[in-house]
Amino acid sequence: MFKGYRWTIVLFLFLANAINYVDRSAMSVALPILSKKFELSHFESGLILSSFFVGYALFNFVGGYMSDKIGPKKVMGAAMGVWSIFCGLTAGTFNFISLFLCRVIFGLGEGPITATTNKTMNNWIPLKERATAVGICNGGAPVGAAISAPLVAFISLWWGWEASFIILAVVGIIWTLIWWKTVTDKPSEHPSVTPEELALINEGKEELITVNSTIHEKVSLLSVIKQGKILALLVGLYGYNYTLFFFLTWFPSYLVDVRQLSIKEMGIAAMIPWIAGAVGQIAGSFLIDYIYKKTGKLLFSRKVVLVVCLSFAAICVALTGLANTLMSAVVLMTLGICFLYLQATTYWAIIQDIVPPERVGGTSGFIHGVANISGIMGPAITGWIVQTTGQYTPAFLLAGGLAIIGALAVAIFVKQDKVIKKDSEILA
């Protein structure tokens, strides 16, 4: 299976997603140190965690739209360069305002990554390998987050928190330089792609295009994103993102505040759920492709994994807030993150299955951008809940409840249309 230059592209994007999550997770791990240094309240800490998503959500859409217009190579290269620079500049912040502004621009840089990854996969990966490839690419996220927790904790203890952000910035810049030298937007443009591989990449795409759009008929982005099934998928992704970002931003502080762990112990404990998430991400993609091969039902293979796993994740996360011991909390959160990542690939696979190819980047960016408003609201709301109630339990229950709502929305409203109609018509 893993032969051909397309898998080199997958490796690049796996590394990009790993670097992405190491960089964004670094703040959550360093926050207990920064909160003391800058004398931040819980609510102010929540605003710092939310500030990243202000820029991130905006450029989810901008990045996706631009990847359709100018190609994913330029967008991904520019994004990695910008976020790496501002990751490094985080080390020079000196108070709440400077840290807040730096995190907003850092988020702008990271915003395009998911939609641009999806666009690249749409260009480079054949239909029958798509869920697996997307799963491997996105599997870099939990791997990066797992690495980030102990890495940033130990670097911060040995050389200071500033050193961790500078080192991560250098790694990102090196990746950017290699990306610009070795990648093209489309496989037909790359000298290492053989005619046989190009034929394999294009296999089955024409049939999918005839399902998703009338041949030779352009479909506007607006007519795609106002479909009920796209909005339902957005609700599902919002519930998933809220739960994931709640864990990403506040779980390390929960371990320090409630479970009384040291920074070193927190770094190790926070790593465990991410390892399970990495396994879940890649296993979920293989599971989806397996169900598709057995049933021949493309959308069903995505939906059944999404709905079942997101529901189980919601239950585990909610129960974590009620856990009595450190062990039970870590076990439940580990299961919750594993189930979250088992279904994480499905959103992007579904978009590629039900959206015309020329609108994959824009649609991915729109859904990702709106859903990531959860990243703006969630950390701030959690900080407010903890500050006003003195407890994390209501925050865990809220995250679980939103994930359940998302699973129900996808189960009921996401369906496959036979044909997408003209620009002037609302899609059924």
Backbone torsions as a table, in degrees:
resi	resn	phi	psi	omega
1	MET	NA	-59.7	-167.0
2	PHE	-78.2	54.4	177.5
3	LYS	-116.0	149.2	-179.9
4	GLY	106.6	156.2	-175.6
5	TYR	-67.8	-21.3	179.9
6	ARG	-58.9	-29.1	-179.7
7	TRP	-77.9	-20.4	170.0
8	THR	-67.4	-40.1	175.8
9	ILE	-61.9	-42.4	177.9
10	VAL	-60.8	-41.6	178.6
11	LEU	-62.4	-44.3	177.2
12	PHE	-55.7	-45.3	-176.2
13	LEU	-74.3	-30.7	171.8
14	PHE	-59.9	-47.1	179.5
15	LEU	-65.3	-38.8	178.6
16	ALA	-61.2	-44.0	179.7
17	ASN	-68.5	-34.7	176.5
18	ALA	-64.8	-47.1	177.8
19	ILE	-61.0	-41.4	179.3
20	ASN	-54.8	-47.7	-175.3
21	TYR	-79.6	-29.0	171.9
22	VAL	-61.1	-46.6	-177.2
23	ASP	-63.8	-46.9	-176.4
24	ARG	-75.2	-29.9	179.2
25	SER	-73.7	-22.2	-176.3
26	ALA	-56.6	-38.6	-179.2
27	MET	-65.4	-40.2	-179.9
28	SER	-63.3	-38.9	-179.5
29	VAL	-71.7	-38.9	-178.1
30	ALA	-81.4	-13.5	-173.0
31	LEU	-57.0	-42.6	177.9
32	PRO	-57.1	-33.9	177.1
33	ILE	-72.3	-45.9	-178.0
34	LEU	-67.0	-34.0	-179.9
35	SER	-61.0	-38.3	177.6
36	LYS	-74.2	-41.8	-176.7
37	LYS	-63.5	-44.9	-177.5
38	PHE	-97.1	3.2	178.6
39	GLU	55.5	55.6	-178.0
40	LEU	-91.1	139.8	171.4
41	SER	-77.8	172.3	176.8
42	HIS	-60.6	-40.0	-179.4
43	PHE	-67.0	-41.7	177.6
44	GLU	-65.1	-37.6	175.7
45	SER	-62.2	-40.8	176.8
46	GLY	-61.8	-38.5	178.3
47	LEU	-66.4	-37.3	176.7
48	ILE	-63.1	-43.5	178.8
49	LEU	-66.4	-35.0	179.2
50	SER	-74.0	-29.5	-173.6
51	SER	-58.5	-35.9	177.3
52	PHE	-55.1	-41.9	-173.6
53	PHE	-77.3	-14.3	174.9
54	VAL	-62.3	-53.4	177.0
55	GLY	-71.0	-37.8	-176.2
56	TYR	-61.6	-49.3	-177.6
57	ALA	-63.6	-41.1	-179.9
58	LEU	-61.0	-46.0	-175.3
59	PHE	-86.1	-2.5	166.5
60	ASN	-57.4	-49.5	-178.6
61	PHE	-72.9	-46.8	-179.0
62	VAL	-58.6	-45.0	-179.7
63	GLY	-64.4	-42.4	178.8
64	GLY	-64.1	-43.5	179.6
65	TYR	-63.2	-43.7	-179.0
66	MET	-69.1	-30.2	177.9
67	SER	-66.8	-30.0	172.9
68	ASP	-70.1	-36.1	-172.7
69	LYS	-84.0	-47.2	-173.5
70	ILE	-116.0	-2.4	177.2
71	GLY	100.5	146.5	-176.1
72	PRO	-71.0	-24.3	-179.1
73	LYS	-60.4	-50.9	-178.0
74	LYS	-65.5	-42.1	-177.0
75	VAL	-65.9	-46.5	-178.3
76	MET	-66.1	-42.0	179.6
77	GLY	-62.5	-44.7	179.3
78	ALA	-65.5	-40.3	-179.0
79	ALA	-62.2	-48.5	179.9
80	MET	-61.4	-40.4	179.5
81	GLY	-62.3	-46.2	-178.6
82	VAL	-65.1	-48.0	-175.2
83	TRP	-70.0	-29.9	178.5
84	SER	-67.0	-42.4	179.0
85	ILE	-60.5	-45.3	-177.1
86	PHE	-78.9	-20.0	168.9
87	CYS	-63.1	-46.3	178.0
88	GLY	-64.1	-39.2	-178.8
89	LEU	-67.7	-18.5	176.4
90	THR	-56.7	-32.2	-179.7
91	ALA	-63.8	-20.2	-179.1
92	GLY	-95.4	1.8	179.5
93	THR	-70.4	153.5	-172.4
94	PHE	-135.5	-5.1	176.4
95	ASN	-160.7	-176.3	-176.7
96	PHE	-58.9	-47.4	-175.4
97	ILE	-63.9	-47.9	-178.2
98	SER	-63.8	-38.6	178.3
99	LEU	-67.4	-41.6	179.4
100	PHE	-60.6	-49.0	-177.5
101	LEU	-65.7	-40.4	179.3
102	CYS	-62.8	-39.8	-179.7
103	ARG	-69.5	-33.8	177.1
104	VAL	-61.9	-48.3	-178.2
105	ILE	-69.7	-35.7	173.2
106	PHE	-56.5	-43.2	178.0
107	GLY	-64.8	-36.4	175.4
108	LEU	-56.2	-42.8	-179.4
109	GLY	-66.0	-40.5	-177.3
110	GLU	-78.8	-16.3	-174.3
111	GLY	-52.2	-43.7	-174.0
112	PRO	-74.5	-8.2	-163.7
113	ILE	-61.9	-45.6	-173.7
114	THR	-70.8	-47.3	179.2
115	ALA	-63.8	-37.3	180.0
116	THR	-71.0	-37.6	172.9
117	THR	-59.1	-44.5	-179.3
118	ASN	-63.5	-41.4	178.0
119	LYS	-63.5	-42.3	179.2
120	THR	-62.9	-42.5	177.9
121	MET	-63.3	-38.5	178.6
122	ASN	-62.7	-34.7	179.1
123	ASN	-76.9	-37.0	-165.8
124	TRP	-104.7	-19.3	-168.9
125	ILE	-112.4	132.3	176.0
126	PRO	-66.8	156.3	-174.5
127	LEU	-55.0	-43.7	-173.8
128	LYS	-71.6	-14.8	178.7
129	GLU	-107.5	1.6	-165.8
130	ARG	-65.5	-48.2	-178.3
131	ALA	-62.2	-40.8	178.7
132	THR	-62.2	-46.2	-178.5
133	ALA	-64.5	-44.8	178.7
134	VAL	-63.0	-38.8	179.2
135	GLY	-63.9	-41.0	178.3
136	ILE	-65.8	-45.7	178.8
137	CYS	-57.0	-52.9	-178.0
138	ASN	-71.5	-17.6	176.1
139	GLY	-63.7	-18.6	175.3
140	GLY	-63.0	-26.8	-177.5
141	ALA	-62.5	-56.8	178.7
142	PRO	-67.2	-29.4	175.5
143	VAL	-63.1	-45.1	178.1
144	GLY	-62.0	-42.1	179.6
145	ALA	-66.0	-37.5	178.1
146	ALA	-64.6	-41.3	178.2
147	ILE	-66.9	-38.6	-173.4
148	SER	-60.3	-43.8	-174.0
149	ALA	-56.9	-57.9	179.4
150	PRO	-71.8	-34.5	-177.3
151	LEU	-61.7	-52.8	-178.0
152	VAL	-67.2	-38.3	179.1
153	ALA	-61.3	-46.3	-177.1
154	PHE	-72.3	-40.7	177.7
155	ILE	-62.8	-40.8	179.8
156	SER	-62.8	-38.0	-179.5
157	LEU	-73.3	-33.6	-175.9
158	TRP	-88.3	-45.1	-173.3
159	TRP	-120.8	1.5	-178.2
160	GLY	97.9	151.7	-175.7
161	TRP	-62.9	-29.1	-178.9
162	GLU	-60.9	-38.1	-176.5
163	ALA	-61.9	-35.9	-177.7
164	SER	-63.3	-40.3	-179.1
165	PHE	-71.0	-34.9	178.7
166	ILE	-68.3	-44.4	179.5
167	ILE	-61.9	-43.5	179.6
168	LEU	-63.8	-36.7	178.6
169	ALA	-62.6	-42.0	-179.7
170	VAL	-63.6	-42.0	178.7
171	VAL	-60.2	-43.1	179.6
172	GLY	-64.3	-39.6	179.6
173	ILE	-66.8	-38.6	176.3
174	ILE	-61.8	-44.5	177.8
175	TRP	-59.2	-42.3	-178.5
176	THR	-60.1	-44.5	-179.1
177	LEU	-63.6	-40.6	178.8
178	ILE	-68.8	-40.5	178.6
179	TRP	-57.0	-47.4	-178.6
180	TRP	-62.4	-30.5	-175.9
181	LYS	-82.9	-25.0	-165.6
182	THR	-122.7	-0.8	-172.3
183	VAL	-120.6	147.4	171.5
184	THR	-123.8	161.9	-179.6
185	ASP	-65.2	-40.9	-175.3
186	LYS	-127.3	149.5	-179.2
187	PRO	-62.6	-30.0	-179.7
188	SER	-65.8	-17.2	-178.4
189	GLU	-92.6	-8.3	-172.6
190	HIS	-100.3	129.5	-176.9
191	PRO	-67.4	-19.3	-178.2
192	SER	-84.9	-7.0	-179.5
193	VAL	-88.4	119.7	-180.0
194	THR	-78.4	160.3	175.2
195	PRO	-57.6	-34.6	179.5
196	GLU	-66.7	-42.6	178.7
197	GLU	-67.2	-39.4	179.2
198	LEU	-62.4	-39.6	177.6
199	ALA	-64.7	-38.8	178.3
200	LEU	-66.0	-41.9	179.8
201	ILE	-60.5	-38.9	-176.8
202	ASN	-84.8	-7.1	-177.3
203	GLU	-63.1	126.2	175.9
204	GLY	85.0	-10.3	-176.8
205	LYS	-70.1	-34.8	-179.1
206	GLU	-63.6	-40.1	179.1
207	GLU	-63.3	-39.7	-179.5
208	LEU	-68.3	-36.7	178.7
209	ILE	-63.1	-38.8	-179.6
210	THR	-69.0	-25.2	175.3
211	VAL	-75.1	-39.0	-172.2
212	ASN	-91.7	-13.8	178.6
213	SER	-159.4	149.9	174.4
214	THR	-68.3	134.0	-175.6
215	ILE	-56.7	136.0	178.6
216	HIS	64.9	15.6	-179.0
217	GLU	-115.7	117.6	-178.6
218	LYS	-75.7	142.0	-180.0
219	VAL	-119.2	130.3	-177.7
220	SER	-73.1	154.4	178.3
221	LEU	-63.1	-40.0	-179.7
222	LEU	-60.3	-42.3	-178.5
223	SER	-66.9	-23.5	177.5
224	VAL	-79.8	-49.6	-170.6
225	ILE	-75.8	-13.1	177.8
226	LYS	-92.3	6.6	173.3
227	GLN	-66.3	147.1	178.0
228	GLY	-61.5	-38.7	-177.8
229	LYS	-68.6	-32.8	177.4
230	ILE	-70.2	-40.7	178.6
231	LEU	-66.9	-36.0	176.9
232	ALA	-66.4	-39.6	176.8
233	LEU	-63.1	-35.6	177.3
234	LEU	-62.5	-43.4	178.4
235	VAL	-61.8	-40.7	177.5
236	GLY	-62.5	-43.9	-179.9
237	LEU	-68.3	-33.5	177.1
238	TYR	-61.5	-46.6	179.4
239	GLY	-62.4	-41.1	177.2
240	TYR	-64.1	-48.2	-177.8
241	ASN	-63.7	-42.3	-179.4
242	TYR	-58.3	-46.0	-178.6
243	THR	-65.4	-44.3	-179.2
244	LEU	-64.7	-45.6	-176.7
245	PHE	-71.9	-29.7	172.8
246	PHE	-59.6	-46.5	178.5
247	PHE	-65.6	-46.3	-176.8
248	LEU	-59.6	-40.9	-172.5
249	THR	-91.2	-35.8	-169.9
250	TRP	-111.9	-15.8	-177.3
251	PHE	-62.0	-41.6	176.4
252	PRO	-58.5	-42.3	178.3
253	SER	-66.9	-36.0	176.2
254	TYR	-59.5	-43.1	-179.7
255	LEU	-64.3	-35.5	179.6
256	VAL	-77.8	-46.3	-174.5
257	ASP	-73.1	-47.6	-172.4
258	VAL	-92.9	-42.9	-175.9
259	ARG	-93.7	-2.9	172.3
260	GLN	60.3	38.5	177.6
261	LEU	-86.1	151.6	172.8
262	SER	-75.5	169.8	178.3
263	ILE	-58.8	-43.0	179.6
264	LYS	-63.7	-46.8	179.3
265	GLU	-65.1	-38.4	178.2
266	MET	-62.0	-41.8	-179.8
267	GLY	-58.7	-38.2	179.2
268	ILE	-74.5	-46.5	-178.2
269	ALA	-64.3	-38.8	-179.2
270	ALA	-70.5	-19.7	-179.8
271	MET	-73.7	-32.5	-171.4
272	ILE	-59.4	-50.1	179.1
273	PRO	-61.2	-33.0	-179.5
274	TRP	-68.6	-33.3	175.5
275	ILE	-62.5	-44.6	176.5
276	ALA	-62.4	-36.4	178.0
277	GLY	-64.1	-40.5	179.0
278	ALA	-63.0	-43.5	177.1
279	VAL	-63.1	-43.6	-179.9
280	GLY	-63.1	-41.3	-179.4
281	GLN	-58.0	-51.0	-177.1
282	ILE	-73.4	-40.6	178.5
283	ALA	-63.2	-37.7	-179.9
284	GLY	-62.8	-39.1	-179.4
285	SER	-66.5	-40.5	176.0
286	PHE	-66.4	-37.6	179.2
287	LEU	-62.2	-42.3	179.5
288	ILE	-61.9	-48.8	179.8
289	ASP	-63.5	-34.7	178.1
290	TYR	-65.3	-45.9	179.1
291	ILE	-62.4	-39.3	178.6
292	TYR	-62.8	-44.3	-179.4
293	LYS	-65.4	-34.6	-178.6
294	LYS	-77.9	-35.5	-173.9
295	THR	-102.5	-25.6	-174.8
296	GLY	73.8	9.0	-178.2
297	LYS	-106.4	103.2	-172.7
298	LEU	-64.2	-56.4	-176.5
299	LEU	-66.9	-37.7	179.1
300	PHE	-59.3	-40.8	-178.2
301	SER	-61.4	-31.9	177.7
302	ARG	-78.7	-48.3	-173.7
303	LYS	-64.1	-42.6	-175.4
304	VAL	-63.7	-39.0	178.1
305	VAL	-68.9	-43.3	-179.3
306	LEU	-60.1	-53.7	-172.4
307	VAL	-66.7	-47.0	-177.4
308	VAL	-65.5	-48.4	-175.1
309	CYS	-71.6	-37.7	178.1
310	LEU	-65.2	-36.5	177.7
311	SER	-64.9	-45.9	178.1
312	PHE	-63.9	-38.4	177.9
313	ALA	-61.7	-42.0	-179.9
314	ALA	-59.8	-42.9	-179.5
315	ILE	-64.0	-45.4	-178.3
316	CYS	-64.1	-42.3	-179.3
317	VAL	-65.4	-43.8	178.8
318	ALA	-61.1	-41.6	-179.4
319	LEU	-68.6	-26.4	178.2
320	THR	-59.1	-38.1	179.6
321	GLY	-66.7	-17.9	-180.0
322	LEU	-101.9	-0.8	-176.1
323	ALA	-64.8	145.0	-177.5
324	ASN	-95.5	-20.3	-175.3
325	THR	-128.9	160.9	175.9
326	LEU	-60.2	-44.2	-178.2
327	MET	-60.0	-47.2	-178.6
328	SER	-66.4	-36.6	178.9
329	ALA	-64.1	-45.7	-178.6
330	VAL	-67.4	-40.4	179.1
331	VAL	-63.3	-47.7	-179.9
332	LEU	-63.4	-42.0	179.7
333	MET	-68.6	-33.7	176.4
334	THR	-63.3	-44.8	176.9
335	LEU	-63.8	-41.5	-179.7
336	GLY	-61.2	-45.5	179.8
337	ILE	-68.3	-36.6	176.9
338	CYS	-60.7	-47.1	178.8
339	PHE	-65.8	-38.3	177.0
340	LEU	-57.3	-46.0	-176.0
341	TYR	-79.9	-21.0	173.2
342	LEU	-58.9	-32.4	-178.6
343	GLN	-105.8	4.2	-173.3
344	ALA	-64.7	-32.1	-178.8
345	THR	-69.3	-25.9	-166.7
346	THR	-62.5	-37.1	-177.1
347	TYR	-59.6	-46.2	-176.1
348	TRP	-75.0	-33.2	175.2
349	ALA	-67.2	-41.0	179.2
350	ILE	-62.5	-43.0	178.5
351	ILE	-58.2	-45.0	-179.9
352	GLN	-65.8	-27.5	-178.7
353	ASP	-80.7	-30.7	-171.1
354	ILE	-115.8	3.0	-176.9
355	VAL	-119.6	140.0	175.9
356	PRO	-56.5	142.5	-175.1
357	PRO	-54.9	-36.0	-177.5
358	GLU	-73.7	-5.6	179.2
359	ARG	-118.2	8.9	-177.9
360	VAL	-64.3	-45.9	-178.7
361	GLY	-63.8	-48.5	-179.5
362	GLY	-63.8	-43.0	179.1
363	THR	-66.0	-43.3	177.5
364	SER	-59.3	-44.3	-179.7
365	GLY	-65.2	-40.1	178.8
366	PHE	-63.0	-50.7	-178.5
367	ILE	-62.8	-44.4	-178.8
368	HIS	-65.4	-41.0	-178.9
369	GLY	-64.0	-48.8	-179.3
370	VAL	-66.8	-41.6	-180.0
371	ALA	-63.5	-29.8	-178.4
372	ASN	-80.1	0.8	166.7
373	ILE	-59.5	-26.0	175.0
374	SER	-58.7	-32.0	178.4
375	GLY	-72.1	-26.8	175.1
376	ILE	-75.9	-45.8	-174.5
377	MET	-77.6	-44.9	-170.6
378	GLY	-57.4	-55.9	-179.0
379	PRO	-60.8	-38.8	178.9
380	ALA	-67.1	-43.1	178.2
381	ILE	-62.5	-42.1	179.1
382	THR	-62.2	-43.9	177.6
383	GLY	-60.1	-40.8	178.5
384	TRP	-65.7	-42.4	179.3
385	ILE	-61.1	-47.3	-178.3
386	VAL	-64.7	-40.3	-178.0
387	GLN	-69.3	-36.9	-176.1
388	THR	-86.1	-31.7	-177.2
389	THR	-102.8	-21.2	-175.6
390	GLY	75.3	12.0	-176.9
391	GLN	-135.2	153.8	175.2
392	TYR	-96.4	-16.6	-173.8
393	THR	-54.2	-48.9	179.6
394	PRO	-59.5	-32.1	179.7
395	ALA	-68.2	-40.7	175.7
396	PHE	-62.7	-43.1	-179.1
397	LEU	-65.4	-39.3	178.2
398	LEU	-63.0	-44.3	179.7
399	ALA	-61.0	-44.6	178.7
400	GLY	-63.1	-40.0	-179.9
401	GLY	-64.1	-41.1	179.1
402	LEU	-66.9	-34.5	177.1
403	ALA	-65.9	-38.7	177.4
404	ILE	-63.0	-43.9	178.0
405	ILE	-59.3	-42.1	179.2
406	GLY	-63.3	-41.9	179.3
407	ALA	-63.2	-41.7	179.6
408	LEU	-65.3	-39.6	-179.9
409	ALA	-61.2	-44.3	179.5
410	VAL	-68.0	-42.5	-178.4
411	ALA	-59.6	-37.7	-173.0
412	ILE	-89.4	-39.8	-165.5
413	PHE	-109.6	-17.1	-178.0
414	VAL	-84.8	113.1	-178.5
415	LYS	-136.8	160.5	179.3
416	GLN	-91.5	125.9	172.5
417	ASP	-88.6	152.9	177.2
418	LYS	-78.3	-37.3	-177.3
419	VAL	-146.0	139.0	171.2
420	ILE	-91.5	130.1	-173.6
421	LYS	-83.8	-170.5	-175.6
422	LYS	-67.5	163.9	-179.1
423	ASP	-51.4	-36.0	-173.6
424	SER	-80.3	-5.8	-176.7
425	GLU	-106.4	144.5	173.9
426	ILE	-77.8	135.2	-177.2
427	LEU	-75.7	139.0	-178.9
428	ALA	-67.6	NA	NA
